[in-house]
């Protein structure tokens, strides 16, 4: 069980999750590094120091390692459909899981010449 209180500015933990330290400047640095599209294209926002990030309608929660390892938006129709089929969000997957899904999609499109489908996955 994590801590729910703390002094101002202190790192706080709830159920093993630390509050987010992400700010607009962190996200702008990712844009400058060409790892994230500009805000006017994909309408990103930081989590505002919350313990649990919650997505609104048409939003996805992602973590910094996802962005650093090349996950970009918008993602493919197959990827979005697979997430919907499984009933999960991007933040439920590990970077290696995302890689396996994208390798499967590439195999279908580039080598088999078919559209990837979650029934085949």
C-alpha positions in Angstrom: 0.0 0.0 0.0 1.4 3.4 -0.9 1.5 6.7 0.8 -1.4 9.1 0.2 0.0 12.3 1.8 3.3 14.2 2.0 4.9 17.5 2.1 4.6 20.0 -0.8 7.0 19.1 -3.5 7.8 15.6 -2.0 7.4 12.6 -4.2 4.2 10.8 -3.2 3.2 7.2 -3.8 -0.2 5.5 -4.0 -0.5 1.8 -4.5 3.0 1.6 -5.8 2.5 4.4 -8.4 4.4 7.6 -8.1 2.8 10.9 -9.2 3.6 12.0 -12.7 6.4 14.7 -13.0 5.6 15.3 -16.7 5.2 18.9 -17.7 4.5 20.7 -21.0 8.3 21.4 -21.2 9.0 17.7 -21.1 6.5 17.1 -24.0 7.9 20.1 -26.0 11.4 18.5 -25.7 10.0 15.3 -27.2 8.5 17.4 -30.0 11.9 19.1 -30.6 13.5 15.7 -30.7 10.9 14.6 -33.3 9.7 11.8 -31.0 6.2 13.4 -30.6 4.1 15.3 -33.0 3.2 18.9 -32.2 0.3 19.6 -29.9 -1.8 21.1 -32.7 -1.6 17.8 -34.6 -2.4 15.2 -32.0 -3.7 17.4 -29.0 -1.5 15.9 -26.3 -1.5 16.9 -22.7 0.5 16.0 -19.6 -1.1 14.2 -16.7 -0.8 17.1 -14.3 0.9 15.3 -11.4 -1.9 12.7 -11.1 -1.3 9.3 -9.6 -3.5 7.5 -12.2 -3.8 8.9 -15.7 -7.3 8.6 -17.1 -8.0 9.0 -20.7 -11.0 11.0 -22.0 -12.9 10.3 -25.1 -10.6 9.8 -28.1 -7.5 9.8 -25.9 -4.8 7.3 -25.0 -2.5 7.2 -22.0 1.1 6.4 -22.9 4.4 6.4 -21.0 7.7 8.0 -21.8 9.3 4.6 -22.8 6.6 4.1 -25.4 7.5 7.4 -27.0 11.3 6.9 -26.7 11.0 3.5 -28.4 9.2 4.9 -31.3 5.4 4.6 -30.7 3.8 7.4 -32.6 0.3 8.6 -33.2 -1.9 8.2 -35.0 -1.5 4.4 -34.8 -2.7 2.0 -37.5 -6.4 0.9 -37.8 -5.3 -2.7 -37.0 -3.6 -1.6 -33.7 -6.6 0.4 -32.6 -9.0 -2.4 -33.6 -6.9 -4.9 -31.7 -6.9 -2.8 -28.5 -10.7 -2.4 -28.9 -11.1 -6.1 -29.4 -9.1 -6.9 -26.3 -10.7 -4.1 -24.3 -7.3 -2.6 -23.3 -5.5 0.7 -23.7 -1.9 1.3 -24.9 -0.6 1.8 -21.4 -1.7 -1.8 -20.6 0.9 -3.1 -23.0 4.7 -3.4 -22.6 6.9 -2.0 -25.4 7.8 -5.6 -26.4 4.1 -6.4 -26.7 3.6 -3.4 -29.0 6.6 -4.5 -31.1 5.1 -8.0 -31.5 1.8 -6.6 -32.7 3.5 -4.3 -35.2 5.8 -7.1 -36.5 2.7 -9.2 -37.1 1.0 -6.3 -39.0 4.2 -5.8 -41.1 4.4 -9.6 -41.9 0.8 -9.5 -43.1 1.1 -6.4 -45.2 4.6 -6.7 -46.6 5.1 -10.5 -47.0 1.6 -12.0 -47.2 0.0 -9.1 -49.1 -3.1 -9.2 -46.8 -4.7 -6.8 -44.3 -3.8 -7.8 -40.7 -6.8 -9.0 -38.7 -7.0 -9.7 -35.0 -8.6 -13.1 -35.7 -5.3 -14.1 -37.3 -3.2 -12.7 -34.5 
